[in-house]
Amino acid sequence: MAGTSFAAQVLISIIPIVGISLGSVVVFFWLLWNHRERKLLIQQGAWTPSRFDIDTVSLLSGLLLSSVGLVLTVLIAIVDGFGYPLLGGLVPLSAGISLLIFVRFRAAERR
């Protein structure tokens, strides 16, 4: 970065700070307005709680994490060999497999 000016370096370092700050403000106001909307719906008696299907979410998350983890594990093993960088693929792979095992146990429990 020897060729860039000091002002450009300052602007480049401020961009992530501004982006994270604005993103946090957006998330805060979304949560606030969502809370107020639910509160008004409860007061009017028009609110119905949504059903959360943990089996479907776990199955989808498990499949996604397993496939991403498997691809990362194979790619990192080919590029860098076996070592600490391989954890970047093994962690999502093990989390995905754990979620798939959880779904399997839940299905067996319901029978």
CNS distance restraints for C-alpha pairs under 8 A (distance, minus, plus):
assign (resid   4 and name CA) (resid   8 and name CA) 6.43 0.50 0.50
assign (resid   4 and name CA) (resid   9 and name CA) 6.95 0.50 0.50
assign (resid   5 and name CA) (resid   9 and name CA) 6.45 0.50 0.50
assign (resid   6 and name CA) (resid  10 and name CA) 6.27 0.50 0.50
assign (resid   7 and name CA) (resid  11 and name CA) 6.25 0.50 0.50
assign (resid   8 and name CA) (resid  12 and name CA) 6.10 0.50 0.50
assign (resid   9 and name CA) (resid  13 and name CA) 6.18 0.50 0.50
assign (resid  10 and name CA) (resid  14 and name CA) 6.19 0.50 0.50
assign (resid  11 and name CA) (resid  15 and name CA) 6.35 0.50 0.50
assign (resid  12 and name CA) (resid  16 and name CA) 7.89 0.50 0.50
assign (resid  13 and name CA) (resid  17 and name CA) 7.50 0.50 0.50
assign (resid  14 and name CA) (resid  18 and name CA) 6.21 0.50 0.50
assign (resid  15 and name CA) (resid  19 and name CA) 6.11 0.50 0.50
assign (resid  16 and name CA) (resid  20 and name CA) 6.06 0.50 0.50
assign (resid  17 and name CA) (resid  21 and name CA) 6.09 0.50 0.50
assign (resid  18 and name CA) (resid  22 and name CA) 6.05 0.50 0.50
assign (resid  19 and name CA) (resid  23 and name CA) 6.04 0.50 0.50
assign (resid  20 and name CA) (resid  24 and name CA) 6.08 0.50 0.50
assign (resid  21 and name CA) (resid  25 and name CA) 6.32 0.50 0.50
assign (resid  22 and name CA) (resid  26 and name CA) 6.26 0.50 0.50
assign (resid  23 and name CA) (resid  27 and name CA) 6.24 0.50 0.50
assign (resid  24 and name CA) (resid  28 and name CA) 6.04 0.50 0.50
assign (resid  25 and name CA) (resid  29 and name CA) 6.25 0.50 0.50
assign (resid  26 and name CA) (resid  30 and name CA) 6.13 0.50 0.50
assign (resid  27 and name CA) (resid  31 and name CA) 6.15 0.50 0.50
assign (resid  28 and name CA) (resid  32 and name CA) 6.16 0.50 0.50
assign (resid  29 and name CA) (resid  33 and name CA) 6.00 0.50 0.50
assign (resid  30 and name CA) (resid  34 and name CA) 5.95 0.50 0.50
assign (resid  31 and name CA) (resid  35 and name CA) 6.05 0.50 0.50
assign (resid  32 and name CA) (resid  36 and name CA) 6.27 0.50 0.50
assign (resid  33 and name CA) (resid  37 and name CA) 6.05 0.50 0.50
assign (resid  34 and name CA) (resid  38 and name CA) 6.24 0.50 0.50
assign (resid  35 and name CA) (resid  39 and name CA) 6.11 0.50 0.50
assign (resid  36 and name CA) (resid  40 and name CA) 6.21 0.50 0.50
assign (resid  37 and name CA) (resid  41 and name CA) 6.21 0.50 0.50
assign (resid  38 and name CA) (resid  42 and name CA) 6.07 0.50 0.50
assign (resid  38 and name CA) (resid  47 and name CA) 7.04 0.50 0.50
assign (resid  39 and name CA) (resid  43 and name CA) 6.24 0.50 0.50
assign (resid  40 and name CA) (resid  44 and name CA) 6.21 0.50 0.50
assign (resid  41 and name CA) (resid  45 and name CA) 6.02 0.50 0.50
assign (resid  41 and name CA) (resid  46 and name CA) 5.16 0.50 0.50
assign (resid  41 and name CA) (resid  47 and name CA) 5.02 0.50 0.50
assign (resid  42 and name CA) (resid  46 and name CA) 6.16 0.50 0.50
assign (resid  42 and name CA) (resid  47 and name CA) 5.22 0.50 0.50
assign (resid  53 and name CA) (resid  57 and name CA) 6.50 0.50 0.50
assign (resid  54 and name CA) (resid  58 and name CA) 5.87 0.50 0.50
assign (resid  55 and name CA) (resid  59 and name CA) 6.03 0.50 0.50
assign (resid  55 and name CA) (resid 103 and name CA) 5.93 0.50 0.50
assign (resid  55 and name CA) (resid 106 and name CA) 7.59 0.50 0.50
assign (resid  56 and name CA) (resid  60 and name CA) 6.11 0.50 0.50
assign (resid  57 and name CA) (resid  61 and name CA) 5.98 0.50 0.50
assign (resid  58 and name CA) (resid  62 and name CA) 5.77 0.50 0.50
assign (resid  58 and name CA) (resid  99 and name CA) 5.69 0.50 0.50
assign (resid  58 and name CA) (resid 100 and name CA) 7.03 0.50 0.50
assign (resid  58 and name CA) (resid 102 and name CA) 7.67 0.50 0.50
assign (resid  58 and name CA) (resid 103 and name CA) 6.48 0.50 0.50
assign (resid  59 and name CA) (resid  63 and name CA) 6.11 0.50 0.50
assign (resid  59 and name CA) (resid  99 and name CA) 6.80 0.50 0.50
assign (resid  59 and name CA) (resid 100 and name CA) 5.99 0.50 0.50
assign (resid  59 and name CA) (resid 103 and name CA) 6.25 0.50 0.50
assign (resid  60 and name CA) (resid  64 and name CA) 6.16 0.50 0.50
assign (resid  61 and name CA) (resid  65 and name CA) 5.92 0.50 0.50
assign (resid  61 and name CA) (resid  96 and name CA) 6.73 0.50 0.50
assign (resid  61 and name CA) (resid  99 and name CA) 7.20 0.50 0.50
assign (resid  62 and name CA) (resid  66 and name CA) 5.85 0.50 0.50
assign (resid  62 and name CA) (resid  95 and name CA) 7.18 0.50 0.50
assign (resid  62 and name CA) (resid  96 and name CA) 3.92 0.50 0.50
assign (resid  62 and name CA) (resid  97 and name CA) 6.19 0.50 0.50
assign (resid  62 and name CA) (resid  98 and name CA) 7.34 0.50 0.50
assign (resid  62 and name CA) (resid  99 and name CA) 4.84 0.50 0.50
assign (resid  62 and name CA) (resid 100 and name CA) 5.20 0.50 0.50
assign (resid  63 and name CA) (resid  67 and name CA) 6.11 0.50 0.50
assign (resid  63 and name CA) (resid  96 and name CA) 6.27 0.50 0.50
assign (resid  63 and name CA) (resid  97 and name CA) 7.99 0.50 0.50
assign (resid  63 and name CA) (resid 100 and name CA) 7.21 0.50 0.50
assign (resid  64 and name CA) (resid  68 and name CA) 6.12 0.50 0.50
assign (resid  64 and name CA) (resid  96 and name CA) 7.09 0.50 0.50
assign (resid  65 and name CA) (resid  69 and name CA) 5.77 0.50 0.50
assign (resid  65 and name CA) (resid  92 and name CA) 5.30 0.50 0.50
assign (resid  65 and name CA) (resid  93 and name CA) 5.93 0.50 0.50
assign (resid  65 and name CA) (resid  95 and name CA) 6.75 0.50 0.50
assign (resid  65 and name CA) (resid  96 and name CA) 4.51 0.50 0.50
assign (resid  65 and name CA) (resid  97 and name CA) 7.91 0.50 0.50
assign (resid  66 and name CA) (resid  70 and name CA) 5.93 0.50 0.50
assign (resid  66 and name CA) (resid  92 and name CA) 6.47 0.50 0.50
assign (resid  66 and name CA) (resid  93 and name CA) 4.55 0.50 0.50
assign (resid  66 and name CA) (resid  94 and name CA) 7.23 0.50 0.50
assign (resid  66 and name CA) (resid  95 and name CA) 7.35 0.50 0.50
assign (resid  66 and name CA) (resid  96 and name CA) 4.37 0.50 0.50
assign (resid  66 and name CA) (resid  97 and name CA) 5.99 0.50 0.50
assign (resid  67 and name CA) (resid  71 and name CA) 6.23 0.50 0.50
assign (resid  67 and name CA) (resid  93 and name CA) 7.25 0.50 0.50
assign (resid  68 and name CA) (resid  72 and name CA) 6.12 0.50 0.50
assign (resid  68 and name CA) (resid  89 and name CA) 7.61 0.50 0.50
assign (resid  68 and name CA) (resid  92 and name CA) 7.08 0.50 0.50
assign (resid  68 and name CA) (resid  93 and name CA) 7.12 0.50 0.50
assign (resid  69 and name CA) (resid  73 and name CA) 5.90 0.50 0.50
assign (resid  69 and name CA) (resid  88 and name CA) 7.86 0.50 0.50
assign (resid  69 and name CA) (resid  89 and name CA) 4.57 0.50 0.50
assign (resid  69 and name CA) (resid  90 and name CA) 5.99 0.50 0.50
assign (resid  69 and name CA) (resid  91 and name CA) 7.05 0.50 0.50
assign (resid  69 and name CA) (resid  92 and name CA) 4.75 0.50 0.50
assign (resid  69 and name CA) (resid  93 and name CA) 3.99 0.50 0.50
assign (resid  69 and name CA) (resid  94 and name CA) 7.71 0.50 0.50
assign (resid  69 and name CA) (resid  96 and name CA) 7.74 0.50 0.50
assign (resid  70 and name CA) (resid  74 and name CA) 6.17 0.50 0.50
assign (resid  70 and name CA) (resid  89 and name CA) 6.57 0.50 0.50
assign (resid  70 and name CA) (resid  90 and name CA) 7.52 0.50 0.50
assign (resid  70 and name CA) (resid  93 and name CA) 5.83 0.50 0.50
assign (resid  71 and name CA) (resid  75 and name CA) 6.04 0.50 0.50
assign (resid  71 and name CA) (resid  89 and name CA) 7.40 0.50 0.50
assign (resid  72 and name CA) (resid  76 and name CA) 5.87 0.50 0.50
assign (resid  72 and name CA) (resid  88 and name CA) 7.05 0.50 0.50
assign (resid  72 and name CA) (resid  89 and name CA) 4.52 0.50 0.50
assign (resid  72 and name CA) (resid  90 and name CA) 7.85 0.50 0.50
assign (resid  73 and name CA) (resid  77 and name CA) 5.95 0.50 0.50
assign (resid  73 and name CA) (resid  86 and name CA) 5.98 0.50 0.50
assign (resid  73 and name CA) (resid  87 and name CA) 7.76 0.50 0.50
assign (resid  73 and name CA) (resid  88 and name CA) 7.26 0.50 0.50
assign (resid  73 and name CA) (resid  89 and name CA) 4.18 0.50 0.50
assign (resid  73 and name CA) (resid  90 and name CA) 5.95 0.50 0.50
assign (resid  73 and name CA) (resid  93 and name CA) 7.93 0.50 0.50
assign (resid  74 and name CA) (resid  78 and name CA) 6.18 0.50 0.50
assign (resid  74 and name CA) (resid  89 and name CA) 7.88 0.50 0.50
assign (resid  75 and name CA) (resid  79 and name CA) 6.14 0.50 0.50
assign (resid  76 and name CA) (resid  80 and name CA) 5.53 0.50 0.50
assign (resid  76 and name CA) (resid  81 and name CA) 6.69 0.50 0.50
assign (resid  76 and name CA) (resid  85 and name CA) 7.05 0.50 0.50
assign (resid  76 and name CA) (resid  86 and name CA) 5.81 0.50 0.50
assign (resid  76 and name CA) (resid  89 and name CA) 7.36 0.50 0.50
assign (resid  77 and name CA) (resid  81 and name CA) 4.33 0.50 0.50
assign (resid  77 and name CA) (resid  82 and name CA) 5.57 0.50 0.50
assign (resid  77 and name CA) (resid  86 and name CA) 6.38 0.50 0.50
assign (resid  80 and name CA) (resid  85 and name CA) 7.44 0.50 0.50
assign (resid  80 and name CA) (resid  86 and name CA) 7.99 0.50 0.50
assign (resid  81 and name CA) (resid  86 and name CA) 7.77 0.50 0.50
assign (resid  82 and name CA) (resid  86 and name CA) 6.20 0.50 0.50
assign (resid  83 and name CA) (resid  87 and name CA) 7.83 0.50 0.50
assign (resid  86 and name CA) (resid  90 and name CA) 6.32 0.50 0.50
assign (resid  87 and name CA) (resid  91 and name CA) 5.72 0.50 0.50
assign (resid  88 and name CA) (resid  92 and name CA) 7.45 0.50 0.50
assign (resid  89 and name CA) (resid  93 and name CA) 6.25 0.50 0.50
assign (resid  90 and name CA) (resid  94 and name CA) 5.96 0.50 0.50
assign (resid  91 and name CA) (resid  95 and name CA) 6.20 0.50 0.50
assign (resid  92 and name CA) (resid  96 and name CA) 5.98 0.50 0.50
assign (resid  93 and name CA) (resid  97 and name CA) 6.18 0.50 0.50
assign (resid  94 and name CA) (resid  98 and name CA) 6.04 0.50 0.50
assign (resid  95 and name CA) (resid  99 and name CA) 6.29 0.50 0.50
assign (resid  96 and name CA) (resid 100 and name CA) 6.27 0.50 0.50
assign (resid  97 and name CA) (resid 101 and name CA) 6.17 0.50 0.50
assign (resid  98 and name CA) (resid 102 and name CA) 6.16 0.50 0.50
assign (resid  99 and name CA) (resid 103 and name CA) 6.29 0.50 0.50
assign (resid 100 and name CA) (resid 104 and name CA) 6.25 0.50 0.50
assign (resid 101 and name CA) (resid 105 and name CA) 6.20 0.50 0.50
assign (resid 102 and name CA) (resid 106 and name CA) 6.17 0.50 0.50
assign (resid 103 and name CA) (resid 107 and name CA) 6.18 0.50 0.50
assign (resid 104 and name CA) (resid 108 and name CA) 6.24 0.50 0.50
assign (resid 105 and name CA) (resid 109 and name CA) 6.00 0.50 0.50
assign (resid 106 and name CA) (resid 110 and name CA) 6.31 0.50 0.50
assign (resid 107 and name CA) (resid 111 and name CA) 6.77 0.50 0.50
